Amino acid sequence: MSSDEQPGGSRSGLGHIGPAIITASVVIGPGSILTASKIGQSYGYQMIWIPVLAALLMFGMTTLSARLGVLLDGTLCDELAQRAGRPVAVVAGLSLFLITACFQFGNNTGVLAAIEPFYESGKMLPILVIVALNAVIIVALFGFRSLYQPVERLMKVLVGLMIVGFAGNLLMARPDILEILSGLVPHWQVTMVEVEANRSETLGSQLPLLTPLFATTFSVAAAFYQSYLVRQKGWTDKHLRQGLIDTGVGVGVLGLITLLILITAASQLHGKGVVLNSAADVAVQLEPAFGPVAKVLFCLGIFAGAFSSFLVNAMIGGAMLADGLGCGGYLDQKWPKRFTVLVLLIGMIVAIAMTLTGQKPVNLIIFAQAITVLGFPVLAGVMVWLSTRSDIREKRRISPGIRLLAWVGLALTLVLAVKQASGLYARFG
């Protein structure tokens, strides 16, 4: 164990921040950037309370996952296979794999969205960029002997770029502080502005759009993987306090970035009838108010968000499918790397097909984010169930507050999944 991992060593505390930053980086992708922008544009400041609530629940679920990671003898899928049978572990691993596969094409198009305002229209350049980027990632995947430390350092840099890019726009926007405070109070009756419909809507009828905003911050899939990250960092039960700091910082950064984007869009785009077909459209719409620097800053944030999510999302999908099948769940093992390549190829092929057909990704991205909500109850249920096992309860290292947040999170994922499933059935059934 290295010096920065020793409990009480010179780098304890802030030196232990890392796993939750990786978790935050995978959640903040092009879909979340676009969703937060569309909600700010459509509802103004009224929906600020949603990412705040989601961040609180994300803190609870991520903390629970981290504690399971250090308290259990094996990984979550190992424990599921031992306690409930291998088929249950396969379902959990496959659920996470499918969720990440749904997101991966959006991460590819998100990278293109970051550079779209700076090149002339055409299809060959975007395709070459996508293919080259995936090729570089695959080479790096098999080139590094140990992947965790390089990934952690890169994610810290990319999260820093996101904060700089999106905070720069917010400072220029000068939002109304009183309106922001008002948005912290739940609004159960809201009005869409020429986006989904030209009439007053209730919150319940607009769940297809608001559900992705909630899932943007409360990502059970990313929280689930936190248990694997803390194990790879070498944490034990002596690191639980540092883990609490790590989770607080990581989830705080995640919620902050979502709010920066939402508030900027609310301040500058709400009520102006603009149409957002991609995350890059947000940057273009901000340029008249702030000048060319707004476009550069926002695109910098889009690129950092897309690339960070691009890399870690694929790794999560590959590792979890491999672990569910009993082939190992750590980034440096053979089968997680092979399944990671499969996620990368799925995302690349879909993104190329969309580029060739000229389709705009906005509706597909939001639809994919809504679909992933259906898999969240499985993952949340697994973590809550494992936390109730007698051997874990006897260790008394999971506080009642964390358990309560996890149960509330599980309940909400069930409600959203049922609502989402009924909506999909009504639409396609």
SVG drawing of the C-alpha trace seen along z (x, -y; Angstrom):
<svg xmlns="http://www.w3.org/2000/svg" viewBox="-52 -40 56 60">
<polyline fill="none" stroke="black" stroke-width="0.4" points="0.0,0.0 1.4,-3.4 1.9,-6.3 -1.1,-8.2 -3.3,-5.2 -2.1,-4.8 -4.7,-5.9 -3.3,-8.9 -0.5,-9.3 0.6,-12.6 -1.9,-12.6 -5.0,-11.4 -8.1,-13.6 -7.9,-15.5 -5.2,-13.1 -7.8,-10.4 -10.2,-12.2 -10.4,-10.3 -12.9,-7.5 -15.9,-9.8 -14.3,-12.2 -14.2,-9.3 -17.9,-8.6 -18.8,-12.3 -16.9,-12.4 -18.9,-9.5 -22.2,-11.1 -21.5,-14.5 -21.7,-13.7 -23.2,-15.3 -26.6,-14.0 -26.6,-15.5 -25.3,-18.8 -28.0,-19.0 -30.7,-17.9 -29.8,-20.5 -29.7,-23.1 -33.1,-22.2 -34.6,-22.2 -33.2,-25.7 -34.4,-26.9 -37.9,-25.5 -38.6,-26.0 -36.2,-28.8 -35.1,-28.5 -38.1,-26.4 -36.4,-23.0 -33.3,-23.8 -34.6,-21.7 -34.4,-18.5 -30.6,-18.3 -30.2,-19.4 -32.5,-16.5 -30.8,-14.1 -27.4,-15.1 -28.4,-14.4 -29.7,-10.9 -26.6,-10.4 -24.4,-11.1 -26.3,-8.5 -26.1,-5.8 -22.5,-6.5 -21.5,-6.4 -23.3,-3.1 -21.6,-1.6 -18.2,-2.8 -18.8,-1.2 -19.9,2.0 -16.7,2.0 -14.5,2.0 -16.7,4.1 -17.5,7.0 -14.9,9.7 -15.6,9.7 -17.0,7.3 -20.7,6.7 -21.2,9.2 -19.0,11.8 -21.2,11.3 -24.4,11.6 -23.2,14.8 -22.3,16.3 -25.4,15.1 -28.1,15.2 -26.7,17.3 -24.8,16.5 -27.9,15.7 -28.6,12.7 -25.1,11.5 -25.4,11.8 -28.6,9.7 -26.9,7.0 -23.8,7.0 -25.8,7.1 -28.1,4.3 -25.1,2.0 -23.6,3.1 -26.8,2.2 -27.0,-1.2 -23.5,-2.1 -24.0,-0.9 -27.0,-3.2 -24.9,-6.2 -21.8,-5.4 -23.1,-6.6 -24.1,-9.9 -20.6,-10.3 -19.2,-9.8 -21.6,-12.5 -20.8,-14.7 -17.2,-14.8 -18.3,-15.9 -20.6,-18.5 -17.7,-20.1 -15.9,-20.7 -18.9,-21.1 -19.0,-25.0 -15.4,-25.2 -15.4,-23.2 -17.5,-23.4 -20.2,-20.9 -19.3,-17.5 -19.4,-13.8 -15.9,-12.5 -14.2,-14.6 -16.6,-13.6 -16.3,-10.0 -12.5,-10.2 -12.5,-11.9 -14.8,-9.2 -12.7,-6.3 -9.4,-7.9 -10.6,-8.6 -11.9,-5.1 -8.7,-3.6 -6.6,-5.7 -8.7,-4.6 -8.3,-0.9 -4.6,-1.2 -4.3,-2.9 -6.6,-0.3 -4.2,2.5 -1.0,0.3 -1.2,-0.6 -0.3,2.1 -2.2,0.4 -5.2,-1.8 -6.6,-3.2 -4.0,-6.0 -3.8,-7.3 -7.6,-7.4 -8.0,-9.1 -5.5,-11.8 -7.0,-12.4 -10.5,-12.7 -9.4,-15.3 -8.0,-17.4 -11.2,-17.0 -13.5,-17.8 -11.4,-21.0 -11.9,-22.0 -15.6,-21.5 -15.8,-23.7 -13.8,-26.4 -15.8,-26.2 -19.3,-26.3 -18.5,-28.6 -17.0,-31.1 -20.4,-31.3 -22.3,-31.6 -20.2,-34.5 -21.0,-36.4 -24.7,-35.5 -25.1,-37.2 -28.2,-35.2 -30.9,-36.5 -30.0,-35.2 -33.6,-35.5 -34.9,-33.5 -32.2,-30.8 -33.3,-30.6 -36.9,-30.4 -36.0,-27.5 -34.9,-25.5 -38.6,-25.2 -40.4,-22.3 -42.8,-23.6 -45.5,-21.0 -47.1,-23.0 -44.8,-24.2 -45.2,-25.6 -43.3,-24.5 -42.2,-27.2 -42.7,-26.0 -40.5,-23.0 -42.6,-19.8 -46.0,-21.5 -47.6,-24.9 -49.7,-24.5 -49.6,-24.3 -48.4,-20.9 -48.2,-19.2 -45.0,-17.9 -46.3,-14.3 -47.0,-14.6 -43.5,-16.0 -41.7,-13.2 -40.2,-12.0 -38.1,-15.2 -37.6,-15.7 -36.7,-12.1 -33.4,-12.4 -32.6,-15.6 -33.0,-13.6 -31.0,-10.7 -28.3,-13.2 -27.3,-13.6 -28.7,-10.5 -27.0,-7.9 -27.3,-4.6 -25.1,-2.9 -22.2,-5.2 -22.8,-4.9 -22.8,-1.1 -19.3,-1.2 -18.0,-3.3 -17.5,-0.1 -15.1,1.2 -13.1,-2.0 -12.5,-2.1 -11.2,1.5 -8.9,0.7 -7.5,-2.3 -6.7,0.1 -9.1,-1.2 -10.0,0.8 -12.4,0.1 -9.8,-2.3 -10.5,-4.6 -14.2,-5.1 -13.8,-8.7 -11.7,-9.6 -14.3,-7.9 -17.0,-10.2 -14.9,-13.2 -14.3,-11.8 -18.0,-11.2 -18.9,-14.6 -16.5,-16.3 -17.3,-14.2 -21.0,-14.5 -20.7,-18.2 -18.8,-18.7 -21.4,-16.7 -24.3,-18.7 -22.4,-22.0 -21.7,-21.5 -25.3,-20.5 -26.5,-23.6 -24.0,-25.9 -25.4,-24.6 -29.0,-24.8 -28.8,-28.3 -26.9,-29.7 -29.6,-28.4 -32.3,-29.7 -30.7,-33.1 -30.0,-33.5 -32.3,-31.1 -35.5,-30.9 -38.5,-32.3 -36.6,-33.1 -38.1,-30.3 -34.7,-28.9 -34.3,-25.3 -31.5,-23.1 -30.7,-20.2 -27.3,-19.5 -25.1,-20.6 -23.1,-22.7 -26.3,-24.7 -26.2,-25.9 -22.8,-27.4 -23.9,-29.0 -27.0,-30.5 -24.8,-32.0 -22.5,-33.7 -24.7,-36.7 -24.9,-37.6 -21.3,-36.9 -19.3,-37.0 -17.0,-34.3 -15.5,-33.5 -18.8,-31.9 -18.7,-29.5 -15.1,-28.5 -15.7,-28.1 -18.9,-26.1 -17.4,-23.8 -14.4,-23.3 -16.8,-22.1 -18.7,-19.9 -15.4,-18.3 -14.2,-17.6 -17.6,-16.1 -17.9,-14.0 -14.4,-12.7 -14.4,-11.9 -17.7,-10.1 -16.6,-8.5 -13.7,-6.7 -15.0,-5.8 -18.5,-4.8 -17.1,-2.2 -14.8,-0.9 -17.7,-0.5 -19.8,1.4 -17.0,3.8 -15.9,4.4 -19.5,5.0 -20.4,7.5 -17.2,9.4 -17.7,9.5 -21.4,10.5 -20.2,13.5 -17.6,14.3 -14.6,13.2 -13.2,10.6 -14.3,6.9 -11.1,4.9 -9.9,2.6 -6.5,4.3 -8.0,7.8 -8.4,9.4 -12.1,9.8 -13.1,6.4 -10.8,4.9 -12.4,7.0 -15.9,6.1 -14.9,2.5 -13.8,2.7 -17.3,4.0 -19.0,1.0 -16.6,-1.3 -17.5,0.4 -21.2,0.3 -21.0,-3.5 -18.8,-4.1 -21.0,-2.2 -24.2,-3.9 -22.6,-7.3 -21.2,-6.8 -24.6,-5.6 -26.2,-8.8 -23.5,-10.9 -24.0,-9.3 -27.8,-9.7 -27.6,-13.3 -29.8,-12.7 -29.7,-15.0 -28.9,-13.2 -30.9,-15.3 -34.1,-13.1 -32.1,-9.9 -29.8,-11.0 -32.7,-12.0 -34.6,-8.8 -31.6,-6.7 -31.2,-8.5 -34.8,-7.8 -34.5,-4.1 -31.6,-3.7 -33.9,-4.6 -35.6,-1.2 -32.3,0.5 -31.7,-1.6 -34.0,0.2 -32.1,3.5 -28.8,1.9 -30.2,-0.1 -32.0,2.9 -28.8,5.0 -26.9,2.4 -29.7,2.0 -30.2,5.8 -26.5,6.4 -26.4,3.7 -29.1,5.5 -27.2,8.8 -26.4,9.8 -22.6,9.8 -22.7,6.3 -25.2,5.0 -23.0,6.5 -20.0,4.3 -22.1,1.2 -20.2,-0.9 -23.2,-2.1 -25.1,-4.8 -28.9,-5.0 -28.8,-8.2 -27.0,-6.6 -29.4,-3.7 -32.4,-6.0 -31.1,-7.9 -30.4,-4.7 -34.0,-3.4 -35.5,-6.7 -33.3,-6.5 -34.5,-3.0 -38.1,-4.0 -37.8,-6.9 -36.1,-4.7 -39.0,-2.3 -41.5,-5.1 -39.6,-6.6 -39.1,-3.2 -42.8,-2.3 -43.8,-5.7 -41.2,-5.5 -42.3,-1.9 -46.0,-2.9 -45.1,-5.9 -43.1,-3.7 -45.9,-1.2 -48.4,-3.9 -46.1,-5.2 -45.0,-2.0 -47.4,0.7"/>
</svg>
